[in-house]
Amino acid sequence: DGREGAEGGDGGGGGGEVGGGDAAAALAEREALIDELRGREEEARRRESEAKRRALDKIGALGEESAVLREEAAELRRRLQEAEAVAAERGEVVAALEGRL
């Protein structure tokens, strides 16, 4: 009878090891999932950072383009003022000539 009790104890221990193996497998699976999620999160951060960088580059390019357009607009306004001044002078000359005729 003493031997049967000892054998029963061994059998129970074996069951505990199987349960421990299941727990270890579940823990390993959990760790793998956590690693996968961390990898996805890292990839999402990388993509977000890249998108921000592209947006900032685009904003910078638009700012440069805007500055160029402002300079061109100022130059066109200056030319228009010159053309209006020339037209006014011509108008005065024409009026003077018409007055002589």
Order of alpha helices (4+ residues) and beta strands (2+ residues): alpha
